[in-house]
Amino acid sequence: MEKITNMLSKFKKNLHKSKKEKLDKKLEFITSYRYVFEEDLKKQTDKKLSKIQKEHDDILLPLELNQLSNEDFLEMMTKEAFAKLDHQLMLHIKALKQSFKRKGQDTTSVEYQTKENVLRLTYDERKQKLIRTFERNLLEQEIKGNQTTYLEKEKELNAIYEEAKQALQKENDMKLQAYLAKESKKIQTLEEKIKKIQSKIALNTSKIELDGVTDHDLLVLKNLTMRFGGLVAVNDLSFTVKKGEIFGLIGPNGAGKTTVFNCITQFYKPTSGDIYYLNRIHEFINLNDYKVHNVIKEGIARTFQNVEMVWELSVLDNMLVGSHSKFNTGFFSHLIHSKQLKREENVLRAKAIDILKKLGIEAYMHYYPFGLPYGILKKIELARTLMTNPSLIILDEPAAGLNDLETKELAKTIKQIQKEYNCTIFLVEHDMGLVMDICDTICAISFGKKLAIGTPKEIQANKDVQTAYLGGE
């Protein structure tokens, strides 16, 4: 009976958790869509203002021409007309030559020269006729320098433009306020629903009690062991990663660092031991109970040693690929490309552009990854992890293949992500300069066993670490 009760409780918890995830996504989209809505209003305003400006330019152009001297006016008007006539003459001469060649006649003959001269004279007459027409127009319209009229009209039109601009801005403000008032009710309703579901989840949760673990801890490894046949890659490893810190895992080649990452993200199921993680609903879960594709939903994102990109897509589209888990819409909406899907895509696109801007790589958003500098590709990978709103970002040798300058830039980017996005960073790295520069806590391992854990200075001074790396002090 107790077993059935536990199963029922777990089922209810998962059901409520699934509802909460959907509500969280919906809340994020409603909150984020405000910026997309504002951007759309701005684009509409710019389009309308551009149309008004063009109409005003069309009104001002004749007045502007009135300020020109007759000679300047004639030169400007005839320049384009003469260019067209010269082009037509060239085509006619070319056609005349081809006609003579088809008939087997010589293009240097007197007959050909006569016909070409007739063509040239005809076009000269047409040019003279154009000049006379323009001169007649000048007399009829009495085109004279009249700067006063032009300046008065320009001032009048500028006043009309500013008035239209203010009216459009006021209209946009009213639309935005109406939208925000409508959406604030939705947000309030969603927040109330999320609180209720949160309490239901708490009722159906058997809280994991961990000795020595505080509310400041995010990831806890307890006696983690990973065997591949007779090979022990990770041997009874335990450590704790705190919220908001940059935690480094170091060790010689073959120490088992990447294997630890693979166990945390469930690419490998550990032979023994537990991996506890404080998830999005602030409860400790054992990641061993989760499948690899569900780990991201709990707030964990990861990069790999090699750059993993969809090379046929642009950088911006690669960012959107990284946000697939944030969509509320299902298969059918994607199939018919529904309005809700378009709205979600707009929100995620705006989010991706914002992240690229903050990391200083927005100039590459429409480029294809193939051929971009390796340092930029590493930054794009980091940017993509932020599309899932992670609490923990796991970086597997982020500085591998980078030069000194690129490594310094990467260090700045990692610190920026930690502060601006309130993320915990957990990294494996061989570049000791980078590790000692950015990490708050470092854990050193060798042959899968923990050697030491502490601050960068403590690790540098540790004799076991010196022996593992250098064979001695």
C-alpha positions in Angstrom: 0.0 0.0 0.0 2.8 2.4 0.9 4.5 1.6 -2.5 1.3 2.5 -4.3 0.9 5.8 -2.3 4.5 6.7 -3.2 3.9 6.0 -6.8 0.7 8.1 -6.8 2.5 10.9 -5.0 5.4 10.8 -7.6 2.9 10.8 -10.4 1.0 13.9 -9.0 4.3 15.7 -8.4 5.5 15.1 -12.0 2.1 16.2 -13.4 2.2 19.4 -11.3 5.8 19.9 -12.3 5.0 19.6 -16.0 2.2 22.2 -15.6 4.5 24.5 -13.7 7.1 24.3 -16.5 4.5 25.2 -19.1 3.3 28.1 -17.0 6.9 29.3 -16.5 7.5 29.3 -20.2 4.2 31.2 -20.8 5.1 33.7 -18.2 8.5 34.2 -19.7 7.0 34.7 -23.2 4.4 37.2 -22.0 7.1 39.2 -20.1 9.5 39.1 -23.0 7.0 39.9 -25.7 6.7 43.5 -24.3 10.1 44.3 -25.9 9.0 42.7 -29.2 5.8 44.6 -29.1 7.6 47.9 -28.5 10.0 47.1 -31.3 7.1 46.5 -33.7 5.5 49.8 -32.8 8.8 51.6 -33.4 9.1 50.0 -36.8 5.6 51.0 -37.8 6.2 54.6 -36.6 9.5 54.8 -38.5 7.7 53.5 -41.7 4.9 56.1 -41.4 7.4 58.9 -40.7 9.6 57.8 -43.6 6.5 58.0 -45.9 5.7 61.5 -44.5 9.3 62.6 -45.1 9.2 61.4 -48.7 6.0 63.4 -49.3 7.6 66.5 -47.9 10.8 66.0 -50.0 8.6 65.8 -53.1 7.0 69.1 -52.2 10.4 70.8 -51.4 12.2 69.5 -54.5 10.7 72.0 -57.0 11.3 74.8 -54.5 14.9 73.7 -54.1 15.4 73.7 -57.8 14.1 77.3 -57.9 17.2 78.3 -56.0 19.4 77.1 -58.8 20.6 79.4 -61.6 19.2 78.7 -65.1 22.5 77.2 -66.2 22.6 74.8 -63.2 19.0 73.8 -63.7 19.6 73.1 -67.4 22.8 71.1 -66.7 21.1 69.0 -64.0 18.0 68.3 -66.2 19.9 67.6 -69.4 22.7 65.4 -67.8 20.4 62.3 -67.3 18.5 62.8 -70.6 21.8 63.1 -72.6 23.1 59.9 -70.9 20.0 58.0 -72.1 20.4 59.4 -75.6 24.1 58.4 -75.8 23.2 54.9 -74.7 20.5 54.6 -77.4 23.0 56.0 -80.0 25.6 53.4 -79.1 23.0 50.6 -79.4 21.9 51.9 -82.8 25.4 52.0 -84.1 26.0 48.5 -82.8 22.9 47.3 -84.6 24.0 49.0 -87.8 27.4 47.3 -87.7 25.8 43.9 -87.2 23.4 44.5 -90.1 26.3 45.3 -92.4 28.3 42.2 -91.2 25.3 39.9 -91.8 25.0 41.1 -95.4 28.7 40.7 -95.9 29.3 44.4 -96.3 32.4 46.3 -95.2 31.9 48.6 -92.1 34.7 50.9 -93.3 32.8 51.7 -96.5 31.5 55.1 -97.5 27.9 53.8 -97.3 28.4 52.7 -93.6 30.1 55.9 -92.6 27.3 58.0 -94.2 24.6 56.0 -92.3 26.5 56.3 -89.0 26.9 60.1 -89.5 23.1 60.4 -90.2 22.5 58.6 -86.9 24.8 60.9 -85.0 23.2 64.0 -86.5 19.7 62.7 -85.7 20.7 62.3 -82.0 22.4 65.7 -82.0 19.2 67.2 -83.2 17.3 65.4 -80.4 19.7 66.8 -77.9 19.2 70.4 -79.2 15.5 69.9 -79.1 15.7 68.8 -75.5 17.7 71.9 -74.5 15.1 74.1 -76.3 12.3 72.3 -74.4 14.0 72.8 -71.0 14.7 76.5 -71.8 11.0 77.0 -72.8 10.0 75.4 -69.5 12.3 77.8 -67.6 10.7 80.8 -69.2 7.1 79.5 -68.7 7.7 78.6 -65.0 9.8 81.7 -64.5 12.3 79.7 -62.5 14.3 82.2 -60.3 16.3 82.0 -57.1 13.6 82.2 -54.4 15.3 81.1 -51.2 12.8 82.8 -48.9 9.8 80.7 -50.3 11.9 77.5 -49.9 12.9 78.2 -46.3 9.3 79.1 -45.3 7.9 76.0 -46.8 10.7 73.8 -45.2 9.9 75.3 -41.8 6.2 74.7 -42.3 6.7 71.0 -43.4 9.2 70.4 -40.5 6.5 71.6 -38.1 3.9 69.2 -39.7 6.5 66.4 -39.4 7.2 67.0 -35.7 3.5 67.2 -35.0 2.9 63.9 -36.8 5.8 62.4 -34.9 4.4 63.4 -31.6 0.9 62.2 -32.5 2.3 58.8 -33.5 4.4 58.6 -30.3 1.3 59.4 -28.2 -0.7 56.7 -30.1 2.1 54.2 -29.5 2.3 55.0 -25.8 -1.5 54.5 -25.5 -1.2 51.1 -27.4 1.7 50.1 -25.2 -0.2 51.1 -21.9 -3.3 49.2 -23.1 -1.2 46.1 -23.9 0.7 46.3 -20.6 -2.6 46.6 -18.6 -4.0 43.6 -20.4 -0.8 41.6 -20.0 -0.3 42.5 -16.4 -3.6 40.8 -15.5 -2.4 37.7 -17.4 0.9 37.8 -15.5 -0.8 38.2 -12.2 -3.1 35.2 -12.9 -0.1 33.1 -14.0 1.9 33.9 -10.9 -1.0 32.9 -8.7 -1.4 29.6 -10.6 2.4 29.0 -10.3 2.3 29.6 -6.5 -0.6 27.1 -6.1 1.2 24.5 -8.2 4.4 25.1 -6.2 2.5 24.3 -3.0 1.0 21.1 -4.5 4.5 20.0 -5.6 5.8 20.6 -2.1 3.0 18.4 -0.7 3.9 15.5 -3.0 7.7 15.9 -2.5 9.6 13.7 -0.2 12.4 16.1 0.6 16.0 14.8 0.2 17.9 15.4 3.4 21.6 16.0 2.7 24.1 16.2 5.6 26.2 19.4 5.6 24.4 20.9 2.6 23.1 24.5 2.9 20.7 26.7 0.8 23.8 28.2 -0.8 24.8 24.8 -2.5 23.8 24.0 -6.0 25.5 20.8 -7.0 26.6 18.0 -4.6 28.6 14.9 -5.7 28.5 12.1 -3.1 31.0 9.2 -3.6 30.7 9.2 -7.4 32.3 6.2 -9.0 32.5 5.4 -12.7 33.9 2.1 -14.0 34.5 1.0 -17.6 35.0 -2.7 -17.2 38.2 -3.0 -15.1 39.1 0.6 -15.5 38.1 3.0 -12.7 37.7 6.5 -14.4 36.2 8.2 -11.3 36.9 6.8 -7.9 34.7 7.7 -4.9 34.7 11.5 -5.7 32.8 14.0 -3.5 32.6 17.8 -3.7 30.1 20.6 -3.6 29.5 23.5 -6.0 28.0 26.6 -4.5 25.4 29.0 -6.2 26.9 31.8 -8.2 30.5 30.7 -8.1 33.0 29.7 -10.8 34.1 26.2 -9.9 37.1 24.6 -11.6 37.9 20.9 -12.0 41.5 20.3 -12.9 43.8 17.3 -13.3 46.3 15.7 -15.6 45.2 14.1 -18.9 43.2 11.0 -18.2 42.3 12.1 -14.6 38.6 11.6 -15.3 37.4 15.2 -15.6 35.3 14.9 -18.7 33.9 11.6 -17.3 32.6 13.6 -14.3 30.9 16.0 -16.6 29.3 13.1 -18.6 28.0 11.6 -15.3 26.5 14.9 -14.2 24.7 15.4 -17.5 23.8 11.7 -17.6 25.7 10.9 -20.8 27.0 8.2 -18.5 25.1 6.5 -15.7 27.4 6.3 -12.8 28.4 2.9 -11.5 27.7 4.1 -7.9 27.3 7.3 -5.9 24.8 10.2 -6.2 24.6 13.6 -7.9 22.3 16.0 -6.2 21.2 19.2 -7.9 19.0 22.1 -6.7 16.5 22.4 -9.6 14.2 25.2 -10.8 11.7 24.6 -8.1 14.3 24.8 -5.4 14.4 21.2 -4.4 17.4 18.8 -4.4 17.0 16.1 -7.0 19.2 13.1 -7.8 20.3 13.5 -11.4 20.8 9.8 -11.7 17.0 9.4 -11.8 16.9 11.6 -15.0 17.4 10.9 -18.7 20.0 12.8 -20.5 17.5 14.9 -22.6 15.6 15.9 -19.5 18.6 17.4 -17.6 18.4 20.7 -19.5 14.9 21.2 -18.2 16.3 21.3 -14.7 18.5 24.3 -15.6 21.8 22.7 -16.7 23.5 23.6 -20.0 26.8 22.3 -21.4 29.4 23.0 -24.0 31.9 20.3 -25.3 35.6 20.2 -26.0 35.0 20.6 -29.7 32.9 23.3 -31.1 29.4 21.9 -31.9 27.6 24.0 -34.4 25.0 23.5 -37.2 27.4 24.7 -39.9 24.7 25.1 -42.5 22.7 27.7 -40.4 23.6 31.3 -39.5 24.8 32.2 -36.0 21.4 33.6 -35.2 19.7 30.4 -36.3 22.2 28.4 -34.2 21.1 30.4 -31.2 17.5 29.6 -31.9 18.3 25.9 -32.2 19.6 26.2 -28.7 16.2 27.4 -27.5 14.2 24.5 -28.7 13.3 23.4 -25.1 11.7 26.8 -24.5 8.9 26.5 -27.0 5.3 26.0 -25.8 3.9 25.2 -29.2 3.8 21.6 -30.3 4.3 19.7 -33.5 1.0 20.8 -35.2 1.7 24.5 -34.6 5.2 24.1 -36.1 3.7 22.2 -39.0 1.2 24.9 -40.0 3.4 27.8 -38.7 0.7 29.2 -36.5 0.5 32.8 -35.1 1.5 31.5 -31.6 4.6 29.9 -33.1 5.5 33.2 -34.9 5.1 35.1 -31.7 7.3 32.7 -29.8 9.9 32.9 -32.6 9.9 36.7 -32.4 10.4 36.6 -28.7 13.3 34.1 -28.9 14.9 35.9 -31.8 14.8 39.2 -29.8 16.3 37.3 -26.8 19.1 35.8 -29.0 20.0 39.2 -30.5 20.1 40.7 -27.0 22.5 38.0 -25.8 24.7 38.4 -28.8 24.8 42.2 -28.3 25.7 41.8 -24.6 28.6 39.5 -25.4 29.8 41.8 -28.2 29.3 39.4 -31.1 26.1 40.8 -32.7 28.1 41.7 -35.9 28.3 38.0 -36.7 24.6 37.1 -36.2 23.9 36.7 -40.0 27.2 35.0 -40.7 27.6 31.2 -41.1 29.9 29.7 -38.4 32.2 28.0 -41.0 35.3 30.2 -41.3 34.7 32.4 -38.3 37.6 32.8 -35.8 37.8 30.0 -33.3 37.5 32.5 -30.4 34.3 33.9 -31.8 32.9 30.3 -32.2 33.6 29.6 -28.5 31.7 32.8 -27.5 28.8 31.8 -29.8 28.7 28.4 -28.0 28.6 30.2 -24.6 25.9 32.6 -25.9 23.8 29.6 -27.0 23.8 28.0 -23.6 22.1 31.2 -22.2 19.0 30.7 -24.4 17.8 28.0 -21.9 18.0 30.3 -18.9 20.4 27.9 -17.1 21.3 28.0 -13.4 24.4 25.9 -14.0 26.7 26.1 -17.1 29.2 23.3 -17.6 32.2 24.2 -19.8 34.5 21.4 -21.0 37.9 22.9 -21.8 36.5 26.2 -23.1 40.0 27.7 -23.8 41.3 24.7 -25.9 42.7 25.9 -29.2 42.6 29.6 -28.2 45.6 32.0 -28.3 46.5 34.2 -25.3 44.4 37.2 -26.5 41.3 35.0 -27.2 41.8 33.3 -23.8 41.7 36.7 -22.0 38.6 37.6 -23.9 37.0 34.3 -23.0 37.8 34.9 -19.3 36.0 38.3 -19.5 33.0 36.7 -21.2 32.7 33.9 -18.5 32.8 36.5 -15.7 30.3 38.6 -17.5 27.9 35.7 -17.9 28.3 34.8 -14.2 27.4 38.3 -13.1 24.8 39.4 -15.6 22.9 36.2 -15.9 23.3 35.0 -12.3 24.8 31.7 -13.4 27.0 29.2 -11.7 29.9 28.2 -13.9 31.5 24.7 -13.6 34.5 24.2 -15.9 37.2 21.8 -16.7 40.4 23.4 -18.1 44.1 22.7 -18.7 45.0 26.4 -19.0 46.1 27.1 -15.4 46.4 30.8 -16.0 42.7 31.0 -16.9 41.6 28.7 -14.0 43.6 30.6 -11.4 42.4 33.9 -12.7 38.6 33.3 -12.8 37.8 30.4 -10.4 36.5 31.0 -6.9 37.0 27.3 -5.9 39.1 24.6 -7.5 39.0 20.8 -7.2 42.1 18.9 -8.3 41.8 15.2 -9.2 44.2 12.5 -10.4 43.2 9.0 -11.6 39.6 9.7 -10.7 40.4 10.5 -7.0 40.2 13.9 -5.3 43.6 15.4 -4.4 42.5 18.7 -2.9 39.8 21.4 -3.0 40.1 25.0 -2.1 40.9 28.5 -3.4 43.3 29.0 -6.2 46.1 30.0 -3.8 45.5 26.9 -1.6 45.6 24.6 -4.7 48.8 26.2 -6.0 50.4 25.6 -2.6 49.2 22.0 -2.2 52.0 19.4 -2.4 49.8 16.6 -3.7 48.7 18.8 -6.6 52.3 19.8 -7.4 53.4 16.1 -7.4 50.5 15.1 -9.7 51.3 17.9 -12.2 55.0 18.3 -11.9 56.3 15.3 -10.1 57.2 17.5 -7.1 57.5 21.2 -6.0 
